[in-house]
């Protein structure tokens, strides 16, 4: 019994030493974690001050920046309705909605890139065109009406890309010339392109939808419902790769 007691004491002492060592190690690890947290906090604080400085230079508050971020991250449900559609309309990997117009020079410049995407990814992407004629472009709405007239004959996309280079010279004569170029029935085209109340309502419907989802100019692109301020063909390529 005495021998057992001695052995028991030995085990107890060993256990206490082990506990003390573990406790010391735990304190050390805890201090290391606190040091790392303090370092991280200092870095975050420094980065916050930089961000705040940048926002002040832009003349916006943190609240405004937060609103911008929420708008950029929002995923919108944008209905097709009677908009022209090209590509895979059933199960696309990407849906690209373009709010645009024909008098905008930037829209004209990006049109060839959009046409190339149409040709390259008809099975992977659904392209949707929305009219967003800016008020200070006096010919934009009439040009939109002419494209809707082409859509009625099933040749919107051909007409859209043929008209794009003429952003600086839009007129009825240009619309008719482009309509002939893509093989439209000209007499029907002339009737359908009239900018009457029904046509104005059709174009304004797209415009109001654009306002609702936060369009801030032309062209504005939405990929799978999310606004893309820095849209490019490279971005589309990247997103397509990520869906595989």
Order of alpha helices (4+ residues) and beta strands (2+ residues): alpha-alpha-beta-beta-alpha-beta-alpha-alpha-alpha-alpha-alpha-beta-beta-alpha
